[in-house]
Amino acid sequence: MPQTLKRASAQRALDVTPYSPALGAEVRGVNLANGLDLRTYREIRAALLEHQVLFFKEQTEIPPQTQIEIGRMFGELHMHPAAPHMHGYPEIFEIYVGEDSKVANGEFWHSDVSCDEVPPLGTILQLHILPEIGGDTLFANMYAAYDALSEPMRKMLSGLSALHESEHVYRERYSDRGVDDTARRYPEATHPVVRTHPETGRKALYVNRTFTTRINELQEAESNAVLEFLFDHCEGVDFQIRYRWERNEVAFWDNRCAMHRAIWDYWPEQRKGRRVTIKGDRPT
């Protein structure tokens, strides 16, 4: 093989630039609308494990089936227990907020569907319609939140589990989009307060203000106090970034070690997109 070809084959296909010291990276050099080859998939997976959330720049609209196929390269797809799906594509959760919306998707800090027994590995979201200003998304690093705790606090939390519920979140949440959930039962699950990431081996806090309602081993007053401390701690600005979207950009985040919050500061303007979510593993 000529030396020039050897050098070329060793080069990365992607340009991955860190977004902030806290977490995140911008990715260039791939148009996801064309799908992924195996080499690029491997680079994206490695970058996700390193940076926790990736922002794909300079994108065009991804066809629904292609977005599904990309998601499936990372694992089995997760079906949302409450949200309406795209007609003809049950794997796709359509994100939509407009003038008549009662709520906005993800407007409080959370890890996606942590109330499931087997919550998502990651989420791939592309936004096609954006408000003129506003509509940013916050992300927070739960590795860093865990690392910042004192050693006595880490030891106390290491043996604790928490209840994650969704009835209070999802009941009638999507009624304005035609969802009748009268007979639906929404999930709840118990997960460790501190989880170990199955691929990196790093420890991360795994509680969030949206779904986590109780630390099982503590008395109610103790649980309330510890959870309120942990929620405030996890949402600290030192662990955060704030991302401003451009049309057709894609974000891919790791729900196992990062939280996020979509800011609804653009009413009555619209925000619309499509997401696929990848099924993860039972937290340990």
N, C-alpha and C positions, 0 to 999 in steps of 0.2 A: 504494500500500500504506500503511495507517495506520502512524504512527510506532511505536505499541506493538508491532505485528507485526514491524516491521523489527528492533526491539531483541530480540524473542523469537527470531527466526530466527538472530541472531548468537550467541545463547547456546550454550554447550556442553551437549550432552545428558548428559555424564558429570561426576561429581564425582571428580576425581583428586587424592589427597592424598599427598605424599611420605611414605614410611615411615621413611626414614633418610637421612642425608647420603651414606651409602655407595652405596645403590641401593634400588630398590623403591618401589612406590606402592600405596595402597589405592584401589579403584575402587567407587563407588556410583552408583546411578541407572540400572542395567540389571539385568534378570534374564535370564541366559543361557539359561534353560530355554525362553524364548520365542523364541530365535533372535536374529539380528542384522539390523538394516537397514543400508543402505550408509553412512549418516552415522555411526552408532555404530561400525561396523567401522573407518572411517577414523580416528575419534578413538582407538579402542583401538590401532590400529597406530602412530599417532603417539606415544601414551603409552608403548607398549612400547619404541620406539626411544629415548625419552628416559630411561626408568627401568629398563629391562632385565628387570624382573620385576614383574608386576601381580597383586594379590590382590583378587579380586572378593568383596565382602562381601554378606551378607544374601541368599544364593542358595537356590533350591530345586533338587531333583535334576533334572539335565538328561537328557532322554530320549536314548538312545544315538544315534539317527539325527540328532537335532538337534546333538549334540556333533560328529558327523562333518561335518555341513553347515557348522558354524561353522569347524572346522579348514580345510575346503576353501576358505573365503573367503580364507585367508591363503596358500594354495598347495596343491600336490599333497601327499597324505598319505604319510608314511614308514611302511613296514612293519618292525617290529622283527625282527631276524634270529634271535632265540632265544626270546622270551617267548611264552607261550600267549595267544591272543586270545579275546575274548568270543564265545561261541557265536552264530553268525549275523551277527556284525559283525567281520570280519577287520581292520578299521581300528582297532579299539579294543584296547588293551593293558590287561588287568585287573590292577590292583595288589592284591595280597593277601599279608598276613603274619599268621600265627596261631600257635597253640601248637605245631603240628607242623612249622612252616617250618624249613628248613635255613639259609636266608639271607633277608635282607630286601632289597627293591629299593633300589638307590642308597645303600647304607650307607657308601660311601667317596666321596671327592670325585671328580667327573667332569663332563664335558659329554656329554649323551646321545649314545650310539652314535658317538663320534668316530672309531671304527674303520672306519666306512663311507667309501667313496670320495666320496660326496656326503652328508655328515652332516646332521642335522636343523637346520632354521631355529629352530624353537621347539616347545614342549611345552605342552599344555593339560590340566591334571590337576584332577579334582574328587574329593574324598574324602567318602565316605558313612558310613563306620564309623571311629571314632577311639578310641584308648585314653582312659581317664579322665584320665590325665596322661601327658606325654611324646609322642613321635612328631613332634617339631618338624622343620623342614627349614632347613638353612643354605644361604645363597646368597652368592656372592662375585663381585665386580666385576673382570673381567679387563682392562678399560680402565685402571682405577686401578692394577692390579698392573703393567701395562706402564709407565704414566706414572711410577711410583715408582722404576723402575730408573735407574741412572746412564747417562749418554750413552754411555760406552764399552761398557757391557753391551748396550745397545740396538743399537749398531752391530754387535757380534759376533753377536747373535742374529738380526739381520735377514736374513742369508744362509743360515740353517740350516733343515733340515727334520727332522721326527721321525716315527718309525714308531709307529702306533697299532694294537695287536693286541687280539683278543678271545677267542682260544681259551682262554686261562687264566682268563677271566672267565665265559664262557658254558657251557663243556663240563659237562654234567650239572647245570647250575644249577637247572633247573626240573624235575628228575626227580620231585620230590615232588608235582608238579602234573600228572604223566602224560606229560611230554614225553620221547620217545625220540629222542635226537639222534645216534645211533650213526653214521649215514651223512651227517650234516650237516657242511658245511664253513663255518667261521665267518670273517667278513671281517677284513681288515687293510688299512691304507692309509697313505700318506705324506702329511703335511700340513706347511705352514710352521709353525715355532715361533711366529712372530708373524704373525697374519692381519689383513687389512684388512676391516673390516665393509663389505659391499657396499652398504648403504643409508646409513650415517652417515659412512663414509670414515675412521672412527677405527681406530687400531691396538689390538689386544688380544693378550695371551698366549694360546696355544692348545695347552697341554699339560696333562695331568691324571694323577693318581696311579693311576687305574683302568686306563686304556687305553694310555698312552704308555710305550713300553719302550726306545726308543733314539733318540739324535740321530745321524742318518746320517753326517754329515761328520766326527764326532769319533771318536777311539779309544775303546774300551769304558770304560776307567777315566775318561777325560775326560767321556764321555757320562753315566756314572753320577753323577759329581760335579755336573755342571751341572744334570741333571734333579732331583737331590735338592734342590739349592738352589732351583730354580724351583718345585718342588712346595711346599716350605716357605714360600716367598715368596708364592705365589698363595693359600695358605691362611691368610695373616696376618689377624689380627682386624681390622685397620684397613680391610680390603676387604669385610668380612662383615656380614650380618644374620642373625638367627635368627627364624624365623617360627613362631608357635604357631597351629595350625589350629583352626577351628570347623567343625562338621558342615556339609557341602555347600558350603563355600567352594571357590573355584577359583583356582588359580595358573596363570599363563601366563608362561613365561620364555623368554628369547632365548639359545639355546645357542651363538650365535656370539660372545658377549661376556660370558657369565656361566657359572659352575660352580655345582653344588649338591651337597648331601649330606643324605640322610634318616637321622635318628638312630634307631637301634633300641634304645630304652631302656625298652620297655614289655612285654616278654615276661612272661607268656603271653597278653596281651591282643591283640586284633585291630586291624588297620588295613587298610581296603579302599577302593578307588576305581577310577575309569576315566580313561584318558588317551588323547588322540590326539596324534600327533606330525606336524609339518609338515616336509616335505622341504625341504632348503635348497639350497646351492650348493657347488661345489667350492672349498675355502678357497684364497685367494690372498694 
